[in-house]
Amino acid sequence: MKPFRFTVIAALLGATALIPTLGGAQQLSPAVRTQREMIVTANPRATEAGAFMLRIGGTATDAMIAAQAVLGLVEPQASGLGGGAFVVYYDARSRTVTSFDGREKAPAAATEHRFLTEDGNPLDFVAAWQSGLAVGVPGVPRLLEVMHRRYGRLPWWSLFGPAIFMAQGGFPLTENTSDQVGGLLALNPSCADGERLFFRDRTAFEYFANAADCTAKPAGTWTRNPDYANTLRLIAFWGAAGFYSGSVAADLVAAVRGDLALPGDMTLSDLSAYQVIERKPVCADYRGHTVCSMGPPSSGGLGVGQMLGILEHFDLGSNPLDSEAVHLFAQAGRLAFADRNQYVADSDFVPVPVRGMLDKTYLAGRAALIGDRDLGTVSPGVPPGAVEPAAPDRTTNTTGTSHISVVDRYGNALAMTTSIESSFGNGVMVPGRGFLLNNQLTDFSFAPRGDDGAPIANRVEANKRPRSSMAPTLVFDARGRLEWLTGSPGGSRIIGYVAQSLVNVIDFGLDPQEAIDVPHYMNRNGRTELERPIPGVTLGYDAEALAQALAARGHGVDFVEQVSGLGVIQAIERGFLGGADRRRDGAVGGQ
């Protein structure tokens, strides 16, 4: 491996066709068109790296790996080496769809009492989140290697060149990262060591903040991360073994176990034993299209599939912001989340009635519950195959996540949603290694049993993977031809974001960028949430009038920030249309 090769690759990035979707302040950009290939990520530099790999003949997998390596540098609050991911993949040669589970898992020493105090009460969430107990065994490096061995075309080492070059030479801190750092710092009662709730770890604190006055480094700050560059060099040379064994693994375990307040119990054996699992994707029919997404341990594919299966019984009209369409979408969300909370967990540990939850007769019965008035909080149904009594788990994921959609010149396509769970994970940057640790285990239910003593499906167990809401999704027409790719970050709201993007393109005939720009709305079996309008980012709408119309139907309505990060690609005759989310730093690239 010769270092100059990385420099050559990085220098060539300037030739890559990159089309950021960030338009003028008052004018929304149209969908981007390419002829041969396309990639959408949450950051222009990640899109540059992936688009370059496509341009020189790489596959969708090659582009994804390069983009993920850069995202871990320029959007570290969302994903990275210390996290996990799910991929739904279409192989053009065999015309088959599969999925890969690179989700973090609990250490072998974990028990169902992990997040309970000595008196049996759940731990304070922030204390658990910012602790070693929250860290799951990372899956991203192994996932990248597994996919490259099967679907890669370019040399493994070359895919890390752009990220290494940027980490070593520097890049401007994004406004998105700076704002999120500032938001967390503002919650600290004090910035003194030992008194911070967030960024308790000194390494991360000094990397992201001005230690002297406890403020976030401003957007545009030239930022270098040579430790990350060195970690990537080890992975580029040794493969995933450079992460799961040796000095990187030792430093990671030491960081997890070194938390003075709530140390974790991860071991070197946990790391070396980690395996990616290939799983059958969850596929559902919707108005003549086949929608394939991620199954358990993610609830995303089932949630999206249930919402679409319920909505198929209704005419949504022609306006995505009509109160009738919003009402129906919210009711479908209520019903889907009731089942999600009851049944979905790691199917290697608990039986999940996947077929039953998507059964057309069952969903027709659920749809029949919907009327003109808001249903209010609904109880889960009893889908065919639901055999184990369980208590509901209303845990909602937080938003340290990113998404990549790619289609290559060979016809292969993938949707990857990648995460470290909360923004900045557990707030610990592994000393000398340049990447953040996840807090993914807080996606488990803290309480192992419900009030009635029934077990909660998503309780902590050794080597178990926590429930997710990630929903990387591919859509096919009746002849099996690829039509759309979509996915988003956003915690448990991912289910609503992805379902809405599909309704927008299928029911309302919007192009990918229009589908993303429509203001969000959803219901997670609570109050109906409407997105606050963002001038120059979302399409304009009369939010107050919509809220009043919903209130007249019995909805409790909240205006909330709904910071999705959708990446949508549509296959068209002789090329592709793509859209990226301006709520983050999304960009479309390709040629």
C-alpha positions as CSV (number, residue, x, y, z in Angstrom):
1,M,0.0,0.0,0.0
2,K,1.6,3.3,-1.1
3,P,0.6,6.5,0.5
4,F,0.8,8.6,-2.7
5,R,-2.1,6.6,-4.1
6,F,-4.5,8.2,-1.6
7,T,-3.2,11.7,-2.6
8,V,-3.8,10.9,-6.3
9,I,-7.4,9.7,-5.6
10,A,-8.1,12.8,-3.5
11,A,-6.7,15.1,-6.2
12,L,-8.9,13.5,-8.8
13,L,-12.1,14.2,-6.7
14,G,-12.3,17.6,-8.3
15,A,-13.3,16.0,-11.6
16,T,-16.3,14.2,-10.0
17,A,-19.7,15.4,-11.1
18,L,-21.3,16.6,-7.9
19,I,-24.6,18.4,-7.8
20,P,-25.4,19.7,-4.4
21,T,-29.2,20.3,-3.9
22,L,-28.6,23.4,-1.8
23,G,-30.2,26.1,-3.9
24,G,-30.9,29.7,-3.3
25,A,-32.5,30.9,0.0
26,Q,-35.9,31.4,-1.6
27,Q,-36.0,28.9,-4.4
28,L,-36.1,25.2,-4.2
29,S,-33.9,23.1,-6.5
30,P,-35.4,20.6,-9.0
31,A,-34.5,16.9,-8.9
32,V,-31.1,16.1,-10.3
33,R,-30.9,13.9,-13.5
34,T,-28.0,11.6,-14.4
35,Q,-27.6,9.0,-17.1
36,R,-25.4,6.2,-15.8
37,E,-25.2,6.2,-12.0
38,M,-26.2,8.1,-8.9
39,I,-25.4,8.5,-5.2
40,V,-27.2,10.5,-2.5
41,T,-25.7,11.1,0.9
42,A,-26.1,13.6,3.7
43,N,-22.9,15.6,3.0
44,P,-21.4,16.9,-0.3
45,R,-17.9,15.6,0.5
46,A,-19.2,12.1,1.1
47,T,-21.2,12.3,-2.1
48,E,-18.0,13.5,-3.9
49,A,-16.1,10.4,-2.6
50,G,-18.8,8.0,-3.6
51,A,-19.5,9.6,-7.0
52,F,-15.8,9.4,-7.8
53,M,-15.7,5.7,-7.2
54,L,-18.7,5.3,-9.5
55,R,-17.0,7.4,-12.1
56,I,-13.9,5.2,-12.3
57,G,-16.0,2.0,-12.7
58,G,-16.8,1.1,-9.1
59,T,-19.9,-0.5,-7.9
60,A,-22.6,0.7,-5.6
61,T,-20.8,-1.0,-2.8
62,D,-17.5,0.7,-3.6
63,A,-19.2,4.0,-3.6
64,M,-21.0,3.3,-0.3
65,I,-17.8,2.3,1.4
66,A,-16.0,5.5,0.3
67,A,-19.0,7.6,1.3
68,Q,-19.3,6.0,4.7
69,A,-15.6,6.6,5.5
70,V,-16.1,10.3,4.7
71,L,-19.3,10.6,6.7
72,G,-17.5,9.3,9.8
73,L,-15.2,12.3,9.4
74,V,-17.5,15.2,8.3
75,E,-20.7,14.1,9.9
76,P,-19.3,12.2,12.9
77,Q,-22.4,13.0,15.1
78,A,-24.5,10.7,12.9
79,S,-22.5,7.5,11.9
80,G,-19.1,6.0,11.7
81,L,-16.8,3.1,12.5
82,G,-18.1,2.9,16.1
83,G,-21.7,2.3,15.0
84,G,-23.9,0.0,13.0
85,A,-25.9,-0.1,9.8
86,F,-28.4,-1.9,7.7
87,V,-28.2,-2.4,3.9
88,V,-30.9,-3.5,1.5
89,Y,-29.2,-4.6,-1.7
90,Y,-30.3,-5.4,-5.3
91,D,-28.0,-7.5,-7.4
92,A,-28.7,-6.8,-11.1
93,R,-27.0,-10.0,-12.3
94,S,-29.2,-12.4,-10.3
95,R,-32.2,-10.0,-10.1
96,T,-32.4,-10.7,-6.4
97,V,-32.8,-8.6,-3.3
98,T,-31.2,-9.3,0.0
99,S,-30.3,-7.4,3.2
100,F,-27.4,-7.2,5.6
101,D,-27.6,-6.7,9.3
102,G,-24.6,-4.8,10.6
103,R,-26.5,-3.7,13.8
104,E,-24.5,-3.4,17.0
105,K,-25.1,-6.2,19.6
106,A,-25.0,-6.4,23.3
107,P,-21.9,-7.8,24.9
108,A,-21.9,-11.5,26.1
109,A,-22.0,-10.3,29.7
110,A,-25.2,-8.2,29.2
111,T,-28.3,-9.1,31.3
112,E,-31.9,-7.8,31.3
113,H,-31.1,-5.8,34.4
114,R,-28.5,-3.7,32.5
115,F,-30.3,-0.4,32.7
116,L,-31.9,-0.8,36.2
117,T,-30.8,0.8,39.4
118,E,-30.1,-1.3,42.5
119,D,-33.8,-0.8,43.6
120,G,-35.0,-2.1,40.2
121,N,-36.0,1.3,38.6
122,P,-34.9,2.3,35.2
123,L,-31.7,4.4,35.0
124,D,-31.9,8.1,34.1
125,F,-31.8,8.1,30.3
126,V,-29.1,10.7,30.0
127,A,-26.9,9.0,32.5
128,A,-27.3,5.7,30.6
129,W,-26.8,7.3,27.2
130,Q,-23.6,9.0,28.1
131,S,-22.0,5.8,29.6
132,G,-20.0,2.7,28.8
133,L,-23.1,0.6,29.4
134,A,-24.8,2.1,26.3
135,V,-22.1,0.9,23.9
136,G,-22.9,-2.0,21.6
137,V,-20.3,-4.0,19.7
138,P,-19.9,-2.0,16.5
139,G,-20.9,-3.5,13.1
140,V,-19.9,-1.0,10.4
141,P,-16.3,-2.1,9.7
142,R,-17.3,-5.8,9.3
143,L,-20.3,-4.8,7.2
144,L,-18.2,-2.8,4.8
145,E,-15.8,-5.8,4.4
146,V,-18.5,-8.4,3.9
147,M,-20.2,-6.3,1.2
148,H,-16.9,-5.5,-0.6
149,R,-15.9,-9.2,-0.7
150,R,-19.2,-10.0,-2.4
151,Y,-20.0,-6.9,-4.5
152,G,-16.9,-4.7,-4.6
153,R,-14.9,-4.1,-7.8
154,L,-12.2,-1.5,-6.9
155,P,-9.3,-2.3,-4.6
156,W,-10.4,-2.2,-0.9
157,W,-7.5,0.1,0.1
158,S,-8.5,2.7,-2.5
159,L,-11.9,3.3,-1.1
160,F,-10.5,4.9,2.0
161,G,-8.3,7.3,0.1
162,P,-10.6,10.3,0.1
163,A,-11.4,10.1,3.8
164,I,-7.7,9.6,4.7
165,F,-6.7,12.6,2.6
166,M,-9.4,14.9,4.2
167,A,-8.7,13.7,7.7
168,Q,-5.0,14.4,7.4
169,G,-5.3,17.6,5.5
170,G,-8.4,19.1,7.0
171,F,-11.9,20.1,6.1
172,P,-14.3,22.9,7.2
173,L,-16.6,22.0,10.1
174,T,-20.2,22.0,8.9
175,E,-22.9,24.2,10.3
176,N,-25.0,21.1,11.0
177,T,-22.2,19.7,13.2
178,S,-21.5,23.0,14.9
179,D,-25.2,23.6,15.7
180,Q,-25.6,20.2,17.2
181,V,-22.5,20.6,19.4
182,G,-23.8,23.9,20.6
183,G,-27.2,22.4,21.4
184,L,-25.7,19.8,23.7
185,L,-23.2,22.1,25.3
186,A,-26.0,24.4,26.3
187,L,-27.5,21.6,28.3
188,N,-24.5,21.3,30.6
189,P,-24.9,22.8,34.0
190,S,-21.1,23.4,34.1
191,C,-18.3,22.8,31.6
192,A,-15.8,21.8,34.2
193,D,-14.3,18.3,33.9
194,G,-16.4,15.9,35.9
195,E,-19.5,18.2,35.8
196,R,-20.5,18.0,32.1
197,L,-23.5,15.9,31.2
198,F,-22.6,15.9,27.6
199,F,-19.1,15.6,26.1
200,R,-17.9,14.3,29.5
201,D,-15.0,12.7,27.5
202,R,-12.2,15.2,27.3
203,T,-11.0,14.0,23.9
204,A,-14.4,14.6,22.3
205,F,-14.9,17.9,24.2
206,E,-11.6,19.4,22.9
207,Y,-12.2,18.1,19.4
208,F,-15.7,19.7,19.0
209,A,-15.7,22.6,21.5
210,N,-13.7,25.6,22.5
211,A,-12.7,24.5,25.9
212,A,-11.9,28.0,27.2
213,D,-15.4,29.3,26.9
214,C,-17.4,26.0,26.4
215,T,-18.8,27.0,23.0
216,A,-19.0,25.0,19.9
217,K,-16.3,25.5,17.3
218,P,-18.0,27.7,14.6
219,A,-19.0,26.4,11.2
220,G,-16.1,26.7,8.8
221,T,-13.4,25.9,11.4
222,W,-10.7,24.0,9.6
223,T,-10.7,20.6,11.2
224,R,-8.1,17.9,11.1
225,N,-8.4,14.4,12.5
226,P,-5.1,12.6,11.9
227,D,-6.1,9.9,14.5
228,Y,-9.0,8.9,12.2
229,A,-6.7,8.9,9.2
230,N,-4.4,6.4,11.0
231,T,-7.3,4.2,12.0
232,L,-8.5,4.1,8.4
233,R,-5.0,3.3,7.2
234,L,-5.1,0.2,9.5
235,I,-8.4,-0.9,8.1
236,A,-7.3,-0.2,4.5
237,F,-4.3,-2.4,5.0
238,W,-5.6,-5.2,7.3
239,G,-9.3,-5.2,6.5
240,A,-11.9,-5.3,9.3
241,A,-9.3,-7.2,11.4
242,G,-7.5,-3.9,11.8
243,F,-10.5,-2.7,13.8
244,Y,-11.7,-5.9,15.6
245,S,-8.3,-7.0,16.8
246,G,-5.0,-5.4,17.7
247,S,-4.4,-2.0,19.1
248,V,-7.6,-0.4,17.8
249,A,-9.8,-3.1,19.5
250,A,-7.8,-2.7,22.7
251,D,-8.3,1.0,22.8
252,L,-12.0,0.7,22.0
253,V,-12.6,-1.8,24.9
254,A,-10.5,0.4,27.3
255,A,-12.7,3.4,26.4
256,V,-15.9,1.4,27.0
257,R,-14.8,-0.1,30.3
258,G,-13.0,3.1,31.5
259,D,-16.2,5.1,32.2
260,L,-15.9,5.9,35.9
261,A,-19.6,6.3,36.5
262,L,-21.2,3.5,34.5
263,P,-18.4,1.4,32.9
264,G,-19.3,-1.0,30.2
265,D,-18.5,-4.7,30.0
266,M,-17.4,-5.2,26.4
267,T,-14.5,-7.5,25.9
268,L,-12.0,-8.2,23.1
269,S,-13.8,-11.5,22.5
270,D,-17.0,-9.6,21.9
271,L,-15.3,-7.6,19.2
272,S,-13.6,-10.5,17.5
273,A,-16.7,-12.6,17.5
274,Y,-18.9,-10.0,15.8
275,Q,-20.6,-11.2,12.6
276,V,-22.8,-9.6,10.0
277,I,-26.0,-11.4,9.3
278,E,-27.5,-11.7,5.8
279,R,-31.3,-11.6,6.2
280,K,-34.3,-11.9,4.0
281,P,-35.8,-8.5,3.4
282,V,-39.3,-7.6,4.4
283,C,-41.3,-7.0,1.2
284,A,-44.9,-5.7,0.9
285,D,-47.2,-4.8,-2.1
286,Y,-48.5,-1.3,-2.5
287,R,-50.7,-0.3,-5.4
288,G,-48.9,-2.6,-7.8
289,H,-45.4,-1.9,-6.5
290,T,-43.2,-4.2,-4.3
291,V,-41.6,-2.4,-1.4
292,C,-38.6,-4.1,0.1
293,S,-37.0,-2.9,3.3
294,M,-35.2,-4.1,6.5
295,G,-36.7,-6.7,8.7
296,P,-36.1,-7.5,12.4
297,P,-34.2,-6.4,14.4
298,S,-35.3,-3.3,12.7
299,S,-39.0,-2.3,12.9
300,G,-38.5,0.0,9.9
301,G,-39.6,-2.4,7.1
302,L,-42.5,-3.7,9.1
303,G,-43.7,-0.3,10.1
304,V,-43.5,1.1,6.6
305,G,-45.1,-2.0,5.2
306,Q,-48.0,-1.9,7.6
307,M,-48.6,1.8,7.0
308,L,-48.7,1.3,3.3
309,G,-50.9,-1.8,3.6
310,I,-53.4,0.2,5.7
311,L,-53.3,3.2,3.4
312,E,-53.9,1.0,0.3
313,H,-57.6,0.9,1.4
314,F,-58.1,4.6,1.0
315,D,-58.0,7.2,-1.8
316,L,-55.5,9.8,-0.6
317,G,-56.5,12.4,-3.2
318,S,-54.1,14.6,-5.1
319,N,-52.7,16.9,-2.5
320,P,-50.2,15.6,0.1
321,L,-51.0,18.5,2.4
322,D,-54.8,18.0,2.3
323,S,-56.2,17.4,5.8
324,E,-57.9,14.2,4.7
325,A,-54.6,12.7,3.5
326,V,-52.8,13.8,6.6
327,H,-55.5,12.4,8.8
328,L,-55.3,9.0,7.1
329,F,-51.5,8.9,7.2
330,A,-51.6,9.7,10.9
331,Q,-54.1,7.0,11.7
332,A,-52.0,4.4,9.7
333,G,-49.0,5.5,11.8
334,R,-50.9,5.0,15.0
335,L,-51.8,1.5,14.1
336,A,-48.4,0.5,12.8
337,F,-46.6,1.9,15.9
338,A,-49.0,0.0,18.3
339,D,-47.9,-3.3,16.6
340,R,-44.2,-2.2,16.4
341,N,-44.1,-1.5,20.1
342,Q,-45.7,-4.8,21.0
343,Y,-44.0,-7.3,18.7
344,V,-40.8,-6.2,17.1
345,A,-37.3,-7.1,18.4
346,D,-34.3,-9.2,17.4
347,S,-36.0,-12.2,15.8
348,D,-33.0,-14.4,16.7
349,F,-34.2,-14.1,20.3
350,V,-38.0,-13.6,20.2
351,P,-40.6,-14.7,17.6
352,V,-41.7,-11.8,15.5
353,P,-44.9,-12.4,13.4
354,V,-43.5,-10.8,10.3
355,R,-45.9,-12.5,7.8
356,G,-48.9,-11.9,10.1
357,M,-48.1,-8.2,10.5
358,L,-48.2,-7.7,6.8
359,D,-51.1,-10.1,6.1
360,K,-53.5,-8.3,3.8
361,T,-56.6,-9.6,5.7
362,Y,-55.2,-8.5,9.0
363,L,-54.3,-5.0,7.6
364,A,-57.7,-4.7,6.1
365,G,-59.2,-5.2,9.5
366,R,-56.9,-2.6,11.0
367,A,-57.8,-0.2,8.2
368,A,-61.5,-0.7,9.0
369,L,-60.9,0.9,12.4
370,I,-60.2,4.3,10.8
371,G,-63.0,6.8,10.5
372,D,-63.4,10.5,10.3
373,R,-62.2,11.2,13.8
374,D,-58.8,10.6,15.3
375,L,-58.6,7.1,16.9
376,G,-56.6,8.3,20.0
377,T,-54.1,5.9,21.4
378,V,-54.7,2.4,20.0
379,S,-54.0,-1.0,21.3
380,P,-51.9,-3.5,19.2
381,G,-53.7,-6.0,17.1
382,V,-53.2,-9.7,17.1
383,P,-51.7,-10.6,13.8
384,P,-51.5,-14.2,12.6
385,G,-48.5,-15.9,14.2
386,A,-48.4,-13.8,17.3
387,V,-47.7,-16.6,19.8
388,E,-45.9,-15.1,22.8
389,P,-47.6,-12.8,25.2
390,A,-45.5,-9.7,25.6
391,A,-45.7,-6.2,27.1
392,P,-45.4,-3.2,24.9
393,D,-42.1,-1.2,24.7
394,R,-42.5,2.4,23.8
395,T,-38.8,3.2,23.5
396,T,-38.2,5.8,20.8
397,N,-34.8,6.0,19.0
398,T,-32.9,9.2,18.8
399,T,-31.4,10.9,15.8
400,G,-27.6,10.3,15.3
401,T,-28.1,8.5,12.0
402,S,-27.3,9.0,8.3
403,H,-28.4,7.5,5.0
404,I,-26.8,6.6,1.6
405,S,-28.7,5.6,-1.6
406,V,-26.6,4.4,-4.6
407,V,-27.2,2.9,-8.0
408,D,-24.3,2.0,-10.3
409,R,-23.8,1.6,-14.1
410,Y,-24.1,-2.1,-13.8
411,G,-27.7,-1.9,-12.4
412,N,-26.9,-2.8,-8.8
413,A,-28.5,-0.6,-6.1
414,L,-28.3,-0.3,-2.4
415,A,-30.0,1.7,0.4
416,M,-27.9,1.9,3.6
417,T,-29.0,3.5,6.9
418,T,-26.1,3.9,9.3
419,S,-26.0,5.1,12.9
420,I,-24.3,5.7,16.2
421,E,-27.8,6.2,17.7
422,S,-28.0,9.6,19.5
423,S,-26.3,12.6,18.2
424,F,-22.5,12.0,18.9
425,G,-23.3,8.5,20.2
426,N,-22.3,8.2,23.8
427,G,-20.1,11.2,23.5
428,V,-16.8,9.3,23.8
429,M,-14.1,9.6,21.1
430,V,-11.7,6.6,21.4
431,P,-8.4,8.2,22.4
432,G,-5.9,8.2,19.6
433,R,-8.4,6.6,17.2
434,G,-10.6,9.6,16.0
435,F,-14.0,8.0,16.0
436,L,-17.0,8.2,18.4
437,L,-18.7,5.3,20.2
438,N,-22.3,4.4,19.8
439,N,-25.0,4.4,22.5
440,Q,-27.1,1.9,20.6
441,L,-27.9,-0.3,23.6
442,T,-30.2,2.4,24.9
443,D,-32.6,1.3,22.0
444,F,-33.4,-1.7,24.3
445,S,-36.2,-1.4,26.7
446,F,-34.7,-0.4,30.1
447,A,-37.4,-2.4,31.9
448,P,-37.3,-6.1,31.0
449,R,-41.0,-6.6,31.9
450,G,-44.2,-4.7,31.7
451,D,-46.4,-3.7,34.7
452,D,-48.2,-7.1,34.4
453,G,-45.0,-9.0,34.6
454,A,-45.1,-10.1,30.9
455,P,-41.7,-10.0,29.2
456,I,-40.9,-7.1,26.8
457,A,-39.7,-8.4,23.5
458,N,-37.1,-5.7,23.2
459,R,-35.5,-6.4,26.6
460,V,-31.7,-6.6,27.0
461,E,-30.1,-10.0,26.5
462,A,-26.6,-11.2,25.9
463,N,-25.5,-10.9,22.2
464,K,-28.9,-9.5,21.2
465,R,-29.3,-6.7,18.8
466,P,-31.6,-3.8,19.9
467,R,-34.7,-2.9,18.0
468,S,-34.2,-0.2,15.4
469,S,-36.5,1.9,13.2
470,M,-34.1,2.2,10.2
471,A,-35.8,1.5,6.9
472,P,-33.5,1.4,3.9
473,T,-35.9,0.7,1.1
474,L,-35.9,-0.4,-2.5
475,V,-39.1,-0.4,-4.7
476,F,-39.8,-2.5,-7.8
477,D,-42.6,-2.5,-10.4
478,A,-44.8,-5.4,-11.3
479,R,-42.1,-6.8,-13.7
480,G,-39.4,-6.7,-11.0
481,R,-37.6,-3.6,-12.3
482,L,-36.1,-1.2,-9.9
483,E,-38.1,2.0,-9.5
484,W,-37.1,3.9,-6.3
485,L,-34.5,3.9,-3.5
486,T,-35.3,5.7,-0.3
487,G,-34.3,5.9,3.3
488,S,-33.6,8.5,6.1
489,P,-32.2,9.1,9.5
490,G,-34.5,10.3,12.2
491,G,-34.9,7.8,15.1
492,S,-38.4,6.3,15.3
493,R,-39.7,9.0,12.9
494,I,-37.8,7.2,10.1
495,I,-40.8,5.0,9.6
496,G,-43.0,8.1,8.9
497,Y,-40.3,9.8,6.8
498,V,-39.8,6.8,4.5
499,A,-43.5,5.9,4.3
500,Q,-44.3,9.5,3.4
501,S,-41.6,9.6,0.7
502,L,-43.2,6.6,-0.9
503,V,-46.7,7.9,-0.7
504,N,-45.5,11.2,-2.2
505,V,-44.0,9.5,-5.3
506,I,-46.5,6.7,-5.8
507,D,-49.8,8.4,-4.8
508,F,-49.1,12.0,-5.5
509,G,-46.7,11.6,-8.5
510,L,-44.0,13.8,-7.1
511,D,-40.4,13.6,-8.3
512,P,-37.7,12.7,-5.7
513,Q,-36.9,16.3,-4.7
514,E,-40.5,17.3,-4.4
515,A,-41.2,14.2,-2.3
516,I,-38.5,15.2,0.1
517,D,-39.5,18.9,0.2
518,V,-43.1,18.2,1.3
519,P,-43.4,19.1,5.0
520,H,-43.5,16.1,7.3
521,Y,-46.4,14.9,9.3
522,M,-46.9,11.7,11.3
523,N,-48.3,10.0,14.4
524,R,-46.4,7.5,16.5
525,N,-49.5,6.5,18.5
526,G,-49.4,9.7,20.5
527,R,-50.1,13.3,19.3
528,T,-50.0,14.1,15.6
529,E,-46.8,15.9,14.7
530,L,-46.6,18.6,12.0
531,E,-43.3,19.9,10.8
532,R,-42.5,23.5,11.4
533,P,-42.2,25.2,8.0
534,I,-38.6,26.0,7.0
535,P,-38.4,28.8,4.4
536,G,-36.3,27.8,1.4
537,V,-36.1,24.2,2.6
538,T,-39.6,22.8,2.7
539,L,-42.5,23.6,0.4
540,G,-44.7,26.3,1.8
541,Y,-48.0,25.4,3.5
542,D,-50.6,26.9,5.8
543,A,-49.5,24.9,8.9
544,E,-52.0,26.7,11.2
545,A,-54.9,25.9,8.9
546,L,-53.9,22.3,8.7
547,A,-53.5,22.0,12.4
548,Q,-57.0,23.5,12.9
549,A,-58.5,21.1,10.4
550,L,-56.9,18.1,12.2
551,A,-58.0,19.4,15.6
552,A,-61.6,19.5,14.4
553,R,-61.2,15.8,13.8
554,G,-60.0,15.2,17.4
555,H,-56.2,15.3,16.8
556,G,-53.9,16.7,19.4
557,V,-51.4,18.5,17.3
558,D,-47.8,19.5,18.0
559,F,-45.4,21.5,15.8
560,V,-42.0,20.0,16.0
561,E,-38.7,20.0,14.2
562,Q,-38.6,16.9,11.9
563,V,-35.0,16.8,10.7
564,S,-35.1,13.9,8.2
565,G,-32.2,13.2,5.9
566,L,-33.9,11.5,3.0
567,G,-32.0,10.3,-0.1
568,V,-34.4,9.3,-2.9
569,I,-33.5,8.0,-6.3
570,Q,-35.9,7.2,-9.1
571,A,-35.1,5.0,-12.1
572,I,-36.4,6.6,-15.2
573,E,-36.0,5.9,-18.9
574,R,-32.3,6.5,-19.8
575,G,-31.1,7.5,-16.3
576,F,-32.0,8.5,-12.8
577,L,-33.7,11.4,-11.0
578,G,-32.4,12.1,-7.5
579,G,-33.3,14.3,-4.5
580,A,-31.5,15.0,-1.3
581,D,-32.7,16.5,2.0
582,R,-32.0,20.2,2.6
583,R,-32.9,19.8,6.2
584,R,-29.4,18.5,6.5
585,D,-26.5,18.9,4.0
586,G,-27.7,16.5,1.4
587,A,-26.2,16.2,-2.0
588,V,-26.7,14.2,-5.2
589,G,-23.8,13.1,-7.4
590,G,-23.2,11.0,-10.5
591,Q,-23.0,11.2,-14.2
